């Protein structure tokens, strides 16, 4: 499905956040050693969805609602997770890295495309993008710990 309107873009972003929150919750149940971090990520994803909705509602007008501000294909942002709790914790973290890469790709493209519409939504997307990049680096560090930490 091709996303065109601000409303479609916001709905899709919230759906991605809900799906990734569920992924992290499933990982928390399966891997006790990853529980705290996974639950923190899930909670943050739910806050991201709330932020997106709140910012959208603050700036919504009929003109924005129907405005064609996106040219995003939803199939380009399919989450690459088949079974979020299969295998080892290392496998699960690897899946989380793959998911974060998809989320970063979505927010990066959506932020650039929405930038011509207004400041609030691209700013919120940019904040989420920055936090997701930080999360990605932390997850990658779990996969390949530096020698100093060993």
C-alpha positions as CSV (number, residue, x, y, z in Angstrom):
1,X,0.0,0.0,0.0
2,X,1.3,3.4,-0.9
3,X,1.1,6.0,1.9
4,X,0.2,9.5,0.7
5,X,-1.6,11.4,3.4
6,X,-0.4,12.7,6.7
7,X,-3.1,10.6,8.4
8,X,-1.9,7.4,6.6
9,X,1.7,8.1,7.6
10,X,0.9,8.7,11.2
11,X,-1.2,5.5,11.4
12,X,1.5,3.4,9.8
13,X,4.1,4.8,12.2
14,X,2.0,4.0,15.2
15,X,1.4,0.5,13.8
16,X,5.1,-0.1,13.4
17,X,5.7,1.1,17.0
18,X,3.0,-1.3,18.3
19,X,4.5,-4.2,16.4
20,X,8.0,-3.6,17.6
21,X,6.8,-3.1,21.2
22,X,5.1,-6.5,21.0
23,X,8.4,-8.0,19.7
24,X,10.3,-6.6,22.6
25,X,7.7,-7.8,25.1
26,X,7.9,-11.3,23.6
27,X,11.7,-11.2,23.9
28,X,11.4,-10.1,27.6
29,X,9.3,-13.1,28.3
30,X,11.6,-15.5,26.6
31,X,15.0,-14.2,27.7
32,X,15.3,-13.2,31.4
33,X,18.8,-11.7,30.8
34,X,17.3,-9.3,28.2
35,X,14.1,-8.6,30.1
36,X,14.8,-5.2,31.6
37,X,16.3,-3.8,28.3
38,X,13.5,-5.3,26.2
39,X,10.7,-4.0,28.4
40,X,12.3,-0.5,28.4
41,X,12.4,-0.6,24.6
42,X,8.7,-1.7,24.5
43,X,7.7,1.1,26.8
44,X,9.7,3.6,24.8
45,X,8.0,2.4,21.6
46,X,4.6,3.0,23.1
47,X,5.8,6.5,24.2
48,X,6.9,7.1,20.6
49,X,3.5,6.1,19.3
50,X,1.9,8.4,21.8
51,X,4.2,11.3,20.9
52,X,3.4,10.9,17.2
53,X,-0.4,10.9,17.9
54,X,-0.1,13.8,20.2
55,X,1.9,16.0,17.8
56,X,-0.4,15.1,15.0
57,X,-3.5,16.0,16.9
58,X,-1.9,19.3,18.0
59,X,-1.4,20.4,14.4
60,X,-4.2,18.6,12.6
61,X,-6.4,20.6,10.2
62,X,-8.5,19.5,7.3
63,X,-5.7,20.7,5.0
64,X,-3.1,18.6,6.7
65,X,-5.4,15.6,7.0
66,X,-5.9,15.3,3.3
67,X,-2.5,16.6,2.3
68,X,-0.4,14.4,0.1
69,X,2.9,14.7,2.0
70,X,4.2,11.1,1.8
71,X,5.3,8.8,-1.0
72,X,6.1,5.7,1.1
73,X,5.4,2.1,0.2
74,X,4.5,0.1,3.3
75,X,6.0,-3.1,1.8
76,X,9.4,-1.4,2.0
77,X,9.1,-1.3,5.8
78,X,8.1,-4.9,6.6
79,X,9.5,-6.0,9.9
80,X,12.0,-8.9,9.3
81,X,10.9,-11.0,12.2
82,X,9.5,-14.4,11.8
83,X,9.7,-15.7,15.4
84,X,10.9,-13.1,17.9
85,X,11.7,-15.7,20.5
86,X,13.3,-18.5,18.5
87,X,16.9,-19.4,19.1
88,X,19.2,-17.8,21.6
89,X,19.3,-14.3,23.1
90,X,22.0,-13.5,20.6
91,X,19.6,-14.4,17.7
92,X,16.9,-12.3,19.3
93,X,19.2,-9.3,19.6
94,X,20.2,-9.8,16.0
95,X,16.5,-9.7,15.0
96,X,16.1,-6.6,17.1
97,X,19.0,-5.0,15.2
98,X,17.2,-5.8,11.9
99,X,14.0,-4.4,13.2
100,X,15.7,-1.2,14.3
101,X,17.3,-0.8,10.9
102,X,13.8,-0.9,9.3
103,X,12.4,1.6,11.8
104,X,15.4,3.9,11.2
105,X,14.8,3.7,7.4
106,X,11.1,4.5,7.8
107,X,11.6,7.5,10.1
108,X,14.5,8.8,8.0
109,X,12.4,8.8,4.8
110,X,9.2,10.0,6.5
111,X,10.9,12.9,8.2
112,X,12.4,14.1,5.0
113,X,9.1,13.8,3.1
114,X,7.0,15.5,5.9
115,X,9.5,18.3,6.3
116,X,7.8,20.2,3.5
117,X,4.4,20.1,5.3
118,X,5.1,21.4,8.8
119,X,7.7,21.5,11.5
120,X,6.1,19.5,14.3
121,X,5.8,16.0,12.8
122,X,9.2,16.0,11.2
123,X,10.7,17.2,14.5
124,X,9.0,14.4,16.3
125,X,10.2,11.9,13.7
126,X,13.7,13.3,14.0
127,X,13.7,12.8,17.8
128,X,12.5,9.3,17.4
129,X,15.1,8.7,14.7
130,X,17.9,9.9,16.9
131,X,16.8,7.7,19.8
132,X,16.4,4.7,17.5
133,X,20.0,5.2,16.2
134,X,21.2,5.3,19.8
135,X,19.2,2.1,20.5
136,X,20.7,0.4,17.4
137,X,24.2,1.2,18.6
138,X,23.5,-0.3,22.0
139,X,22.0,-3.4,20.5
140,X,25.0,-3.8,18.2
141,X,27.3,-3.5,21.2
142,X,25.5,-6.5,22.7
143,X,26.3,-8.5,19.6
144,X,29.9,-7.5,19.5
145,X,31.1,-6.3,22.9
146,X,34.3,-4.3,22.8
147,X,37.5,-5.8,24.2
148,X,37.5,-3.1,27.0
149,X,34.2,-4.5,28.4
150,X,35.4,-8.1,28.5
